[in-house]
Amino acid sequence: MQLHRVGELALLRNVRNRFSAASSDRSVLVPIGDDAAVIAPGASRIAVTTDLMAEGVHFNLSYTSPSALGFKLVSVNVSDIMAMGARPRYLFLNLGLKADSDEIFFSSFYDGVQAACELYGVLLTGGDMSGVRNDLFVSATVIGECERFVARRGAQPGDRIYVTGTPGESGCGLALLKQMDSAVHAQIRSAIGVHAGPRMSESIAVGNVDLRWTDAEPLLCRHLMPIARTAEQIAPYASAMLDVSDGLCIDLTRLCDESAVGAVLQLGDLPLSEALCAGAACLGADPFSFAAAGGEDYELLFTASALPDELLAGAAGFPITCIGEITAQERSIVGIDGSVTPLVARGYEHFAQ
Amino acid sequence: MQLHRVGELALLRNVRNRFSAASSDRSVLVPIGDDAAVIAPGASRIAVTTDLMAEGVHFNLSYTSPSALGFKLVSVNVSDIMAMGARPRYLFLNLGLKADSDEIFFSSFYDGVQAACELYGVLLTGGDMSGVRNDLFVSATVIGECERFVARRGAQPGDRIYVTGTPGESGCGLALLKQMDSAVHAQIRSAIGVHAGPRMSESIAVGNVDLRWTDAEPLLCRHLMPIARTAEQIAPYASAMLDVSDGLCIDLTRLCDESAVGAVLQLGDLPLSEALCAGAACLGADPFSFAAAGGEDYELLFTASALPDELLAGAAGFPITCIGEITAQERSIVGIDGSVTPLVARGYEHFAQ
């Protein structure tokens, strides 16, 4: 059934019933359904972030399933809260949907939101929705709780620079998607989402080249429905932290700007996953360029004077790798061959020429 | 200069400099510019609301100036916080702008946001922006502080029903705009905004009828850049409260639903402004239908067992009028002629058929 036949009030009732968990949480005094939610935060400080995603700019519905979209919207906001060393707690959603969208789209989108809320322990506490004339538009606000927090501004010369996971996968996943045809897009749209779709064949066509699904899947998943890293074990050691949303180099530059320091990035120390190497090879591209400048990884980039060995050995549940050092002023990248080039902000910039 | 030539980072620096007030507020530990803002709220409870506005659905740029749009976006969110009896404090913005928008549009939009922030004592503490392919899209989240709050659910049989101001003006303003031609729209776009535009002539053309500007202006202003009512003096007496966003009848029905009560609305007691009567006459419409079912007034609708005489005499700085009474079950409207009809949810519904 199309949304305009269901009507706004029925849709709101649907959302309210689905996310009734917020109503039973003791900290939520007024849940969804009033002019505003009223919350009694469990900490003296709150961290607040908001992010938007626009159709045709941040997502393409020919290969993004509605549940992946809902999941990612929550993840990118949760990631910002994690990057402050805070605990994500409350979610507020804004949806601009086409009136002729199918109710199944709406319900699948919320499947993704709900799966992410359960994963992160976040409560949907409010929001707004409306019809739009053309492109879909979604935005979210996540509120977290913290006592101590980690900003971008605390890095000191001599601190080491660390990154979680294997950055570059999301950027490589997007580059692969851009080389695929609409039949492959449709397969991916049904394979990557909250509900398991039909199993993909052994390999998928990326232009004229075949890529094994076992290599493609992690790259596509990282782009289409990334999971935010929890900073709980990192935060106590971090002097500065942010999440990699626009690309490692541009985000490292931001951390340096805010901390008024420099950085030497060891390109050869960037952790590359097998999947990234296979994906980049398939595109005839350098995997390091994805790792250094690809956007939307939502990995944590942080600095610390030192990190316990167990964290570097995987105790956080994900890889953590030292990729350079903070300096007083110098900003450079040491290449694989030992060559030194300036560290400049390279990454995705909106409204860029 | 077009936004894509200015670039996202330059735009963000512009916003950060303009709203540096948040940086010097003691409760804002991390202002704009990090992954998330960190705030130490001054009360043990926070009220949070979020609202979106989409081009072609909520606003029309042929008669809405960018500064009025920015002002209204803040007002509609602040109004929700006021309706909880909370103090609005922190604002977070999401902007989806066309890459070929002019920088002047961007800067005028922020003039409106800034004027509203100063009026309400709200700090811009974070946000996100992006390019969009087609229609503009803006959303905002406002966080307020409160100890006591007023929800929709506290009305008791016997309580009186009150409304602030003179509802219906916004709906009438919108109906007038729909009857005007593009030349008049352009005049209004430059006349209604944060910066005083050229003085309008004595009257404006609404289709084939002339309407005095002194009557048109309050109606158009209420629609294009409404001012949220402060609930500070009302909240201590209110048993239930909401703001009239979708129309008095539909919003009164919501209050009744949440409180599990009925209501008798005295149509003849609805306060009509001179401007509304003149605007409705110009349209050949019944002013009471605007007052009872027009949307986007952002007046406060609340119930109380009684209200001090000084508040009814204007001590809050705006009119407050008793327009009916809460009942156990009965839901009806008493017309001007004494006729009784059922009170049903009539107003603006998104995705409606």
Interface residues (C-beta under 8 A of the other chain):
Chain A: L3 H4 R5 V6 G7 E8 L9 L11 L29 V30 G33 D34 D35 A36 A37 V38 I39 A40 P41 S44 R45 I46 A47 V48 T49 T50 D51 L52 M53 A54 E55 G56 V57 H58 S79 D80 I81 A83 M84 A86 Y90 F92 L93 N94 L95 G96 L97 A99 T125 G126 G127 D128 M129 S130 G131 V132 R133 N134 D135 F137 S139 T141 V142 I143 G144 C146 F149 A151 R152 R153 M241 L242 D243 E258 A345 E349 H350 F351 A352 Q353
Chain B: L3 H4 R5 V6 G7 E8 L9 L11 L29 V30 G33 D34 D35 A36 A37 V38 I39 A40 P41 S44 R45 I46 A47 V48 T49 T50 D51 L52 M53 A54 E55 G56 V57 H58 S79 D80 I81 A83 M84 A86 Y90 F92 L93 N94 L95 G96 L97 A99 T125 G126 G127 D128 M129 S130 G131 V132 R133 N134 D135 F137 S139 T141 V142 I143 G144 C146 F149 A151 R152 R153 M241 L242 D243 E258 A345 E349 H350 F351 A352 Q353
